[in-house]
Amino acid sequence: MSPDPSPVDKRCPRCGQGFHCGITDAGPCPCTHVRLDGPTLAALRQRHADCLCLRCLGELAQQGIDTGSALH
């Protein structure tokens, strides 16, 4: 049996805060519970190559994203 992968710590490309990415955790990553609408998700995929923190994902889930301007 191989050892568990080490935790993944990242920096959010939207706000710059450090956060723990749960992609390698035993359970599902908390971000899988955040629901984003189609246009917001598509815009995020175009603008960011990596994960955003839960705070930013939560804000975007509530507010959506202006697909005509850059994220702050």
PyMOL Python script that loads the backbone (N, CA, C, O; Angstrom):
from pymol import cmd

cmd.read_pdbstr("""\
ATOM      1  N   MET A   1       0.843  -1.171   0.000  1.00  0.00           N
ATOM      2  CA  MET A   1       0.000   0.000   0.000  1.00  0.00           C
ATOM      3  C   MET A   1       0.894   1.241   0.000  1.00  0.00           C
ATOM      4  O   MET A   1       1.840   1.329   0.783  1.00  0.00           O
ATOM      5  N   SER A   2       0.594   2.193  -0.874  1.00  0.00           N
ATOM      6  CA  SER A   2       1.408   3.403  -0.955  1.00  0.00           C
ATOM      7  C   SER A   2       0.987   4.402   0.112  1.00  0.00           C
ATOM      8  O   SER A   2      -0.161   4.391   0.556  1.00  0.00           O
ATOM      9  N   PRO A   3       1.913   5.269   0.528  1.00  0.00           N
ATOM     10  CA  PRO A   3       1.568   6.255   1.555  1.00  0.00           C
ATOM     11  C   PRO A   3       0.557   7.265   1.015  1.00  0.00           C
ATOM     12  O   PRO A   3       0.471   7.503  -0.190  1.00  0.00           O
ATOM     13  N   ASP A   4      -0.205   7.853   1.942  1.00  0.00           N
ATOM     14  CA  ASP A   4      -1.167   8.882   1.551  1.00  0.00           C
ATOM     15  C   ASP A   4      -0.440  10.065   0.949  1.00  0.00           C
ATOM     16  O   ASP A   4       0.647  10.420   1.404  1.00  0.00           O
ATOM     17  N   PRO A   5      -1.033  10.694  -0.089  1.00  0.00           N
ATOM     18  CA  PRO A   5      -0.399  11.885  -0.643  1.00  0.00           C
ATOM     19  C   PRO A   5      -0.376  12.997   0.397  1.00  0.00           C
ATOM     20  O   PRO A   5      -1.256  13.068   1.255  1.00  0.00           O
ATOM     21  N   SER A   6       0.617  13.852   0.321  1.00  0.00           N
ATOM     22  CA  SER A   6       0.704  14.939   1.288  1.00  0.00           C
ATOM     23  C   SER A   6      -0.364  15.992   0.995  1.00  0.00           C
ATOM     24  O   SER A   6      -0.824  16.109  -0.141  1.00  0.00           O
ATOM     25  N   PRO A   7      -0.760  16.761   2.020  1.00  0.00           N
ATOM     26  CA  PRO A   7      -1.762  17.797   1.818  1.00  0.00           C
ATOM     27  C   PRO A   7      -1.290  18.823   0.784  1.00  0.00           C
ATOM     28  O   PRO A   7      -0.094  19.065   0.621  1.00  0.00           O
ATOM     29  N   VAL A   8      -2.247  19.407   0.104  1.00  0.00           N
ATOM     30  CA  VAL A   8      -1.933  20.400  -0.908  1.00  0.00           C
ATOM     31  C   VAL A   8      -2.314  21.775  -0.364  1.00  0.00           C
ATOM     32  O   VAL A   8      -3.488  22.055  -0.119  1.00  0.00           O
ATOM     33  N   ASP A   9      -1.325  22.614  -0.183  1.00  0.00           N
ATOM     34  CA  ASP A   9      -1.574  23.980   0.250  1.00  0.00           C
ATOM     35  C   ASP A   9      -1.334  24.890  -0.937  1.00  0.00           C
ATOM     36  O   ASP A   9      -0.323  24.781  -1.630  1.00  0.00           O
ATOM     37  N   LYS A  10      -2.281  25.793  -1.161  1.00  0.00           N
ATOM     38  CA  LYS A  10      -2.242  26.652  -2.336  1.00  0.00           C
ATOM     39  C   LYS A  10      -2.465  28.099  -1.943  1.00  0.00           C
ATOM     40  O   LYS A  10      -2.782  28.409  -0.794  1.00  0.00           O
ATOM     41  N   ARG A  11      -2.293  28.972  -2.911  1.00  0.00           N
ATOM     42  CA  ARG A  11      -2.604  30.391  -2.764  1.00  0.00           C
ATOM     43  C   ARG A  11      -3.699  30.707  -3.773  1.00  0.00           C
ATOM     44  O   ARG A  11      -3.577  30.390  -4.956  1.00  0.00           O
ATOM     45  N   CYS A  12      -4.767  31.332  -3.298  1.00  0.00           N
ATOM     46  CA  CYS A  12      -5.901  31.658  -4.150  1.00  0.00           C
ATOM     47  C   CYS A  12      -5.480  32.710  -5.179  1.00  0.00           C
ATOM     48  O   CYS A  12      -4.969  33.765  -4.801  1.00  0.00           O
ATOM     49  N   PRO A  13      -5.687  32.443  -6.472  1.00  0.00           N
ATOM     50  CA  PRO A  13      -5.293  33.416  -7.484  1.00  0.00           C
ATOM     51  C   PRO A  13      -6.199  34.642  -7.522  1.00  0.00           C
ATOM     52  O   PRO A  13      -5.849  35.645  -8.144  1.00  0.00           O
ATOM     53  N   ARG A  14      -7.354  34.577  -6.868  1.00  0.00           N
ATOM     54  CA  ARG A  14      -8.284  35.712  -6.856  1.00  0.00           C
ATOM     55  C   ARG A  14      -7.983  36.687  -5.727  1.00  0.00           C
ATOM     56  O   ARG A  14      -7.932  37.895  -5.954  1.00  0.00           O
ATOM     57  N   CYS A  15      -7.782  36.174  -4.502  1.00  0.00           N
ATOM     58  CA  CYS A  15      -7.589  37.066  -3.347  1.00  0.00           C
ATOM     59  C   CYS A  15      -6.179  37.013  -2.766  1.00  0.00           C
ATOM     60  O   CYS A  15      -5.799  37.893  -1.995  1.00  0.00           O
ATOM     61  N   GLY A  16      -5.398  35.993  -3.125  1.00  0.00           N
ATOM     62  CA  GLY A  16      -4.027  35.882  -2.644  1.00  0.00           C
ATOM     63  C   GLY A  16      -3.864  35.173  -1.308  1.00  0.00           C
ATOM     64  O   GLY A  16      -2.740  34.998  -0.838  1.00  0.00           O
ATOM     65  N   GLN A  17      -4.965  34.763  -0.689  1.00  0.00           N
ATOM     66  CA  GLN A  17      -4.885  34.081   0.602  1.00  0.00           C
ATOM     67  C   GLN A  17      -4.462  32.627   0.426  1.00  0.00           C
ATOM     68  O   GLN A  17      -4.808  31.984  -0.565  1.00  0.00           O
ATOM     69  N   GLY A  18      -3.710  32.118   1.400  1.00  0.00           N
ATOM     70  CA  GLY A  18      -3.346  30.712   1.402  1.00  0.00           C
ATOM     71  C   GLY A  18      -4.523  29.874   1.865  1.00  0.00           C
ATOM     72  O   GLY A  18      -5.338  30.335   2.665  1.00  0.00           O
ATOM     73  N   PHE A  19      -4.620  28.641   1.369  1.00  0.00           N
ATOM     74  CA  PHE A  19      -5.687  27.744   1.789  1.00  0.00           C
ATOM     75  C   PHE A  19      -5.267  26.295   1.549  1.00  0.00           C
ATOM     76  O   PHE A  19      -4.328  26.013   0.805  1.00  0.00           O
ATOM     77  N   HIS A  20      -5.986  25.393   2.196  1.00  0.00           N
ATOM     78  CA  HIS A  20      -5.736  23.967   2.019  1.00  0.00           C
ATOM     79  C   HIS A  20      -6.668  23.442   0.937  1.00  0.00           C
ATOM     80  O   HIS A  20      -7.885  23.599   1.036  1.00  0.00           O
ATOM     81  N   CYS A  21      -6.110  22.823  -0.086  1.00  0.00           N
ATOM     82  CA  CYS A  21      -6.891  22.177  -1.132  1.00  0.00           C
ATOM     83  C   CYS A  21      -7.108  20.727  -0.711  1.00  0.00           C
ATOM     84  O   CYS A  21      -6.151  20.014  -0.411  1.00  0.00           O
ATOM     85  N   GLY A  22      -8.350  20.300  -0.689  1.00  0.00           N
ATOM     86  CA  GLY A  22      -8.671  18.957  -0.225  1.00  0.00           C
ATOM     87  C   GLY A  22      -8.721  17.898  -1.307  1.00  0.00           C
ATOM     88  O   GLY A  22      -9.289  16.828  -1.089  1.00  0.00           O
ATOM     89  N   ILE A  23      -8.149  18.163  -2.458  1.00  0.00           N
ATOM     90  CA  ILE A  23      -8.232  17.220  -3.570  1.00  0.00           C
ATOM     91  C   ILE A  23      -7.642  15.852  -3.220  1.00  0.00           C
ATOM     92  O   ILE A  23      -8.107  14.834  -3.734  1.00  0.00           O
ATOM     93  N   THR A  24      -6.626  15.813  -2.355  1.00  0.00           N
ATOM     94  CA  THR A  24      -6.010  14.537  -1.992  1.00  0.00           C
ATOM     95  C   THR A  24      -6.477  14.018  -0.631  1.00  0.00           C
ATOM     96  O   THR A  24      -5.972  13.002  -0.152  1.00  0.00           O
ATOM     97  N   ASP A  25      -7.432  14.702  -0.007  1.00  0.00           N
ATOM     98  CA  ASP A  25      -7.945  14.255   1.286  1.00  0.00           C
ATOM     99  C   ASP A  25      -8.787  12.989   1.117  1.00  0.00           C
ATOM    100  O   ASP A  25      -9.226  12.660   0.015  1.00  0.00           O
ATOM    101  N   ALA A  26      -8.998  12.298   2.218  1.00  0.00           N
ATOM    102  CA  ALA A  26      -9.787  11.061   2.177  1.00  0.00           C
ATOM    103  C   ALA A  26     -11.235  11.322   1.765  1.00  0.00           C
ATOM    104  O   ALA A  26     -11.826  10.526   1.036  1.00  0.00           O
ATOM    105  N   GLY A  27     -11.798  12.421   2.223  1.00  0.00           N
ATOM    106  CA  GLY A  27     -13.173  12.768   1.866  1.00  0.00           C
ATOM    107  C   GLY A  27     -13.183  13.761   0.720  1.00  0.00           C
ATOM    108  O   GLY A  27     -12.126  14.200   0.267  1.00  0.00           O
ATOM    109  N   PRO A  28     -14.366  14.118   0.250  1.00  0.00           N
ATOM    110  CA  PRO A  28     -14.437  15.089  -0.841  1.00  0.00           C
ATOM    111  C   PRO A  28     -13.953  16.471  -0.393  1.00  0.00           C
ATOM    112  O   PRO A  28     -14.129  16.859   0.762  1.00  0.00           O
ATOM    113  N   CYS A  29     -13.358  17.183  -1.302  1.00  0.00           N
ATOM    114  CA  CYS A  29     -12.913  18.544  -1.017  1.00  0.00           C
ATOM    115  C   CYS A  29     -14.143  19.401  -0.723  1.00  0.00           C
ATOM    116  O   CYS A  29     -15.163  19.247  -1.395  1.00  0.00           O
ATOM    117  N   PRO A  30     -14.076  20.299   0.264  1.00  0.00           N
ATOM    118  CA  PRO A  30     -15.218  21.158   0.572  1.00  0.00           C
ATOM    119  C   PRO A  30     -15.706  21.976  -0.624  1.00  0.00           C
ATOM    120  O   PRO A  30     -16.878  22.350  -0.674  1.00  0.00           O
ATOM    121  N   CYS A  31     -14.843  22.254  -1.570  1.00  0.00           N
ATOM    122  CA  CYS A  31     -15.270  23.058  -2.720  1.00  0.00           C
ATOM    123  C   CYS A  31     -16.301  22.333  -3.572  1.00  0.00           C
ATOM    124  O   CYS A  31     -17.018  22.968  -4.346  1.00  0.00           O
ATOM    125  N   THR A  32     -16.388  21.004  -3.441  1.00  0.00           N
ATOM    126  CA  THR A  32     -17.364  20.263  -4.240  1.00  0.00           C
ATOM    127  C   THR A  32     -18.801  20.565  -3.808  1.00  0.00           C
ATOM    128  O   THR A  32     -19.745  20.217  -4.518  1.00  0.00           O
ATOM    129  N   HIS A  33     -18.972  21.206  -2.656  1.00  0.00           N
ATOM    130  CA  HIS A  33     -20.295  21.561  -2.162  1.00  0.00           C
ATOM    131  C   HIS A  33     -20.720  22.959  -2.602  1.00  0.00           C
ATOM    132  O   HIS A  33     -21.858  23.361  -2.361  1.00  0.00           O
ATOM    133  N   VAL A  34     -19.825  23.701  -3.240  1.00  0.00           N
ATOM    134  CA  VAL A  34     -20.145  25.045  -3.715  1.00  0.00           C
ATOM    135  C   VAL A  34     -20.740  24.921  -5.112  1.00  0.00           C
ATOM    136  O   VAL A  34     -20.150  24.289  -5.989  1.00  0.00           O
ATOM    137  N   ARG A  35     -21.897  25.519  -5.314  1.00  0.00           N
ATOM    138  CA  ARG A  35     -22.577  25.458  -6.611  1.00  0.00           C
ATOM    139  C   ARG A  35     -22.438  26.787  -7.337  1.00  0.00           C
ATOM    140  O   ARG A  35     -22.886  27.827  -6.853  1.00  0.00           O
ATOM    141  N   LEU A  36     -21.811  26.736  -8.505  1.00  0.00           N
ATOM    142  CA  LEU A  36     -21.633  27.918  -9.337  1.00  0.00           C
ATOM    143  C   LEU A  36     -22.486  27.773 -10.593  1.00  0.00           C
ATOM    144  O   LEU A  36     -22.630  26.674 -11.129  1.00  0.00           O
ATOM    145  N   ASP A  37     -23.058  28.902 -11.064  1.00  0.00           N
ATOM    146  CA  ASP A  37     -23.834  28.818 -12.298  1.00  0.00           C
ATOM    147  C   ASP A  37     -22.888  28.633 -13.484  1.00  0.00           C
ATOM    148  O   ASP A  37     -21.688  28.881 -13.372  1.00  0.00           O
ATOM    149  N   GLY A  38     -23.425  28.204 -14.600  1.00  0.00           N
ATOM    150  CA  GLY A  38     -22.632  27.884 -15.784  1.00  0.00           C
ATOM    151  C   GLY A  38     -21.738  29.016 -16.269  1.00  0.00           C
ATOM    152  O   GLY A  38     -20.548  28.793 -16.490  1.00  0.00           O
ATOM    153  N   PRO A  39     -22.277  30.243 -16.445  1.00  0.00           N
ATOM    154  CA  PRO A  39     -21.431  31.339 -16.920  1.00  0.00           C
ATOM    155  C   PRO A  39     -20.288  31.676 -15.949  1.00  0.00           C
ATOM    156  O   PRO A  39     -19.178  31.992 -16.378  1.00  0.00           O
ATOM    157  N   THR A  40     -20.564  31.606 -14.649  1.00  0.00           N
ATOM    158  CA  THR A  40     -19.522  31.892 -13.655  1.00  0.00           C
ATOM    159  C   THR A  40     -18.433  30.832 -13.725  1.00  0.00           C
ATOM    160  O   THR A  40     -17.246  31.160 -13.740  1.00  0.00           O
ATOM    161  N   LEU A  41     -18.821  29.582 -13.767  1.00  0.00           N
ATOM    162  CA  LEU A  41     -17.845  28.494 -13.833  1.00  0.00           C
ATOM    163  C   LEU A  41     -17.006  28.591 -15.101  1.00  0.00           C
ATOM    164  O   LEU A  41     -15.789  28.410 -15.051  1.00  0.00           O
ATOM    165  N   ALA A  42     -17.636  28.871 -16.230  1.00  0.00           N
ATOM    166  CA  ALA A  42     -16.906  28.999 -17.493  1.00  0.00           C
ATOM    167  C   ALA A  42     -15.909  30.158 -17.438  1.00  0.00           C
ATOM    168  O   ALA A  42     -14.776  30.021 -17.901  1.00  0.00           O
ATOM    169  N   ALA A  43     -16.321  31.296 -16.877  1.00  0.00           N
ATOM    170  CA  ALA A  43     -15.426  32.448 -16.772  1.00  0.00           C
ATOM    171  C   ALA A  43     -14.250  32.151 -15.856  1.00  0.00           C
ATOM    172  O   ALA A  43     -13.124  32.550 -16.150  1.00  0.00           O
ATOM    173  N   LEU A  44     -14.496  31.455 -14.747  1.00  0.00           N
ATOM    174  CA  LEU A  44     -13.411  31.107 -13.825  1.00  0.00           C
ATOM    175  C   LEU A  44     -12.411  30.162 -14.494  1.00  0.00           C
ATOM    176  O   LEU A  44     -11.202  30.293 -14.304  1.00  0.00           O
ATOM    177  N   ARG A  45     -12.910  29.232 -15.259  1.00  0.00           N
ATOM    178  CA  ARG A  45     -12.006  28.294 -15.946  1.00  0.00           C
ATOM    179  C   ARG A  45     -11.129  29.008 -16.967  1.00  0.00           C
ATOM    180  O   ARG A  45      -9.989  28.604 -17.194  1.00  0.00           O
ATOM    181  N   GLN A  46     -11.650  30.063 -17.581  1.00  0.00           N
ATOM    182  CA  GLN A  46     -10.853  30.835 -18.542  1.00  0.00           C
ATOM    183  C   GLN A  46      -9.818  31.710 -17.840  1.00  0.00           C
ATOM    184  O   GLN A  46      -8.725  31.921 -18.366  1.00  0.00           O
ATOM    185  N   ARG A  47     -10.151  32.212 -16.672  1.00  0.00           N
ATOM    186  CA  ARG A  47      -9.297  33.193 -15.988  1.00  0.00           C
ATOM    187  C   ARG A  47      -8.280  32.580 -15.036  1.00  0.00           C
ATOM    188  O   ARG A  47      -7.245  33.186 -14.761  1.00  0.00           O
ATOM    189  N   HIS A  48      -8.563  31.390 -14.533  1.00  0.00           N
ATOM    190  CA  HIS A  48      -7.696  30.798 -13.506  1.00  0.00           C
ATOM    191  C   HIS A  48      -7.380  29.352 -13.855  1.00  0.00           C
ATOM    192  O   HIS A  48      -8.270  28.570 -14.190  1.00  0.00           O
ATOM    193  N   ALA A  49      -6.103  29.011 -13.771  1.00  0.00           N
ATOM    194  CA  ALA A  49      -5.683  27.642 -14.065  1.00  0.00           C
ATOM    195  C   ALA A  49      -5.716  26.750 -12.828  1.00  0.00           C
ATOM    196  O   ALA A  49      -5.488  25.544 -12.928  1.00  0.00           O
ATOM    197  N   ASP A  50      -6.000  27.337 -11.653  1.00  0.00           N
ATOM    198  CA  ASP A  50      -5.938  26.564 -10.419  1.00  0.00           C
ATOM    199  C   ASP A  50      -7.133  26.889  -9.535  1.00  0.00           C
ATOM    200  O   ASP A  50      -7.974  27.716  -9.887  1.00  0.00           O
ATOM    201  N   CYS A  51      -7.198  26.234  -8.391  1.00  0.00           N
ATOM    202  CA  CYS A  51      -8.300  26.363  -7.441  1.00  0.00           C
ATOM    203  C   CYS A  51      -8.381  27.763  -6.837  1.00  0.00           C
ATOM    204  O   CYS A  51      -7.378  28.468  -6.722  1.00  0.00           O
ATOM    205  N   LEU A  52      -9.599  28.148  -6.454  1.00  0.00           N
ATOM    206  CA  LEU A  52      -9.839  29.341  -5.651  1.00  0.00           C
ATOM    207  C   LEU A  52     -10.176  28.888  -4.236  1.00  0.00           C
ATOM    208  O   LEU A  52     -10.607  27.754  -4.028  1.00  0.00           O
ATOM    209  N   CYS A  53      -9.978  29.769  -3.273  1.00  0.00           N
ATOM    210  CA  CYS A  53     -10.297  29.433  -1.882  1.00  0.00           C
ATOM    211  C   CYS A  53     -11.814  29.368  -1.693  1.00  0.00           C
ATOM    212  O   CYS A  53     -12.571  29.875  -2.521  1.00  0.00           O
ATOM    213  N   LEU A  54     -12.245  28.747  -0.606  1.00  0.00           N
ATOM    214  CA  LEU A  54     -13.673  28.598  -0.336  1.00  0.00           C
ATOM    215  C   LEU A  54     -14.362  29.944  -0.160  1.00  0.00           C
ATOM    216  O   LEU A  54     -15.516  30.103  -0.557  1.00  0.00           O
ATOM    217  N   ARG A  55     -13.671  30.913   0.429  1.00  0.00           N
ATOM    218  CA  ARG A  55     -14.281  32.234   0.614  1.00  0.00           C
ATOM    219  C   ARG A  55     -14.620  32.855  -0.735  1.00  0.00           C
ATOM    220  O   ARG A  55     -15.732  33.344  -0.933  1.00  0.00           O
ATOM    221  N   CYS A  56     -13.666  32.835  -1.663  1.00  0.00           N
ATOM    222  CA  CYS A  56     -13.918  33.399  -2.991  1.00  0.00           C
ATOM    223  C   CYS A  56     -14.984  32.609  -3.735  1.00  0.00           C
ATOM    224  O   CYS A  56     -15.853  33.199  -4.377  1.00  0.00           O
ATOM    225  N   LEU A  57     -14.930  31.291  -3.660  1.00  0.00           N
ATOM    226  CA  LEU A  57     -15.954  30.483  -4.317  1.00  0.00           C
ATOM    227  C   LEU A  57     -17.338  30.785  -3.757  1.00  0.00           C
ATOM    228  O   LEU A  57     -18.311  30.871  -4.507  1.00  0.00           O
ATOM    229  N   GLY A  58     -17.426  30.946  -2.439  1.00  0.00           N
ATOM    230  CA  GLY A  58     -18.704  31.282  -1.811  1.00  0.00           C
ATOM    231  C   GLY A  58     -19.225  32.635  -2.266  1.00  0.00           C
ATOM    232  O   GLY A  58     -20.415  32.784  -2.545  1.00  0.00           O
ATOM    233  N   GLU A  59     -18.334  33.625  -2.343  1.00  0.00           N
ATOM    234  CA  GLU A  59     -18.739  34.948  -2.825  1.00  0.00           C
ATOM    235  C   GLU A  59     -19.253  34.867  -4.249  1.00  0.00           C
ATOM    236  O   GLU A  59     -20.287  35.450  -4.578  1.00  0.00           O
ATOM    237  N   LEU A  60     -18.531  34.142  -5.096  1.00  0.00           N
ATOM    238  CA  LEU A  60     -18.929  34.028  -6.493  1.00  0.00           C
ATOM    239  C   LEU A  60     -20.225  33.235  -6.654  1.00  0.00           C
ATOM    240  O   LEU A  60     -21.009  33.506  -7.563  1.00  0.00           O
ATOM    241  N   ALA A  61     -20.450  32.267  -5.784  1.00  0.00           N
ATOM    242  CA  ALA A  61     -21.695  31.499  -5.833  1.00  0.00           C
ATOM    243  C   ALA A  61     -22.884  32.397  -5.516  1.00  0.00           C
ATOM    244  O   ALA A  61     -23.962  32.224  -6.085  1.00  0.00           O
ATOM    245  N   GLN A  62     -22.693  33.358  -4.608  1.00  0.00           N
ATOM    246  CA  GLN A  62     -23.763  34.268  -4.239  1.00  0.00           C
ATOM    247  C   GLN A  62     -23.932  35.399  -5.229  1.00  0.00           C
ATOM    248  O   GLN A  62     -25.060  35.761  -5.567  1.00  0.00           O
ATOM    249  N   GLN A  63     -22.835  35.964  -5.700  1.00  0.00           N
ATOM    250  CA  GLN A  63     -22.874  37.159  -6.522  1.00  0.00           C
ATOM    251  C   GLN A  63     -22.803  36.886  -8.016  1.00  0.00           C
ATOM    252  O   GLN A  63     -23.226  37.721  -8.815  1.00  0.00           O
ATOM    253  N   GLY A  64     -22.281  35.742  -8.403  1.00  0.00           N
ATOM    254  CA  GLY A  64     -22.000  35.495  -9.816  1.00  0.00           C
ATOM    255  C   GLY A  64     -20.757  36.264 -10.217  1.00  0.00           C
ATOM    256  O   GLY A  64     -20.038  36.788  -9.367  1.00  0.00           O
ATOM    257  N   ILE A  65     -20.509  36.328 -11.500  1.00  0.00           N
ATOM    258  CA  ILE A  65     -19.309  36.979 -12.001  1.00  0.00           C
ATOM    259  C   ILE A  65     -19.696  37.841 -13.186  1.00  0.00           C
ATOM    260  O   ILE A  65     -20.537  37.459 -13.999  1.00  0.00           O
ATOM    261  N   ASP A  66     -19.084  38.990 -13.276  1.00  0.00           N
ATOM    262  CA  ASP A  66     -19.280  39.843 -14.449  1.00  0.00           C
ATOM    263  C   ASP A  66     -18.387  39.272 -15.549  1.00  0.00           C
ATOM    264  O   ASP A  66     -17.165  39.412 -15.492  1.00  0.00           O
ATOM    265  N   THR A  67     -18.982  38.642 -16.530  1.00  0.00           N
ATOM    266  CA  THR A  67     -18.194  37.979 -17.564  1.00  0.00           C
ATOM    267  C   THR A  67     -17.542  38.964 -18.523  1.00  0.00           C
ATOM    268  O   THR A  67     -16.790  38.557 -19.409  1.00  0.00           O
ATOM    269  N   GLY A  68     -17.819  40.252 -18.358  1.00  0.00           N
ATOM    270  CA  GLY A  68     -17.210  41.247 -19.237  1.00  0.00           C
ATOM    271  C   GLY A  68     -16.037  41.966 -18.621  1.00  0.00           C
ATOM    272  O   GLY A  68     -15.385  42.760 -19.300  1.00  0.00           O
ATOM    273  N   SER A  69     -15.740  41.717 -17.351  1.00  0.00           N
ATOM    274  CA  SER A  69     -14.615  42.409 -16.711  1.00  0.00           C
ATOM    275  C   SER A  69     -13.761  41.428 -15.939  1.00  0.00           C
ATOM    276  O   SER A  69     -14.160  40.289 -15.694  1.00  0.00           O
ATOM    277  N   ALA A  70     -12.577  41.886 -15.557  1.00  0.00           N
ATOM    278  CA  ALA A  70     -11.639  41.017 -14.820  1.00  0.00           C
ATOM    279  C   ALA A  70     -12.071  40.879 -13.373  1.00  0.00           C
ATOM    280  O   ALA A  70     -12.709  41.771 -12.813  1.00  0.00           O
ATOM    281  N   LEU A  71     -11.719  39.757 -12.776  1.00  0.00           N
ATOM    282  CA  LEU A  71     -11.926  39.580 -11.336  1.00  0.00           C
ATOM    283  C   LEU A  71     -10.983  40.507 -10.598  1.00  0.00           C
ATOM    284  O   LEU A  71      -9.936  40.889 -11.119  1.00  0.00           O
ATOM    285  N   HIS A  72     -11.364  40.870  -9.371  1.00  0.00           N
ATOM    286  CA  HIS A  72     -10.505  41.781  -8.602  1.00  0.00           C
ATOM    287  C   HIS A  72      -9.314  41.123  -8.035  1.00  0.00           C
ATOM    288  O   HIS A  72      -8.510  41.773  -7.366  1.00  0.00           O
TER     289      HIS A  72
END
""", "prot")
cmd.dss("prot")
cmd.show_as("cartoon", "prot")
cmd.util.cbc("prot")
cmd.orient("prot")
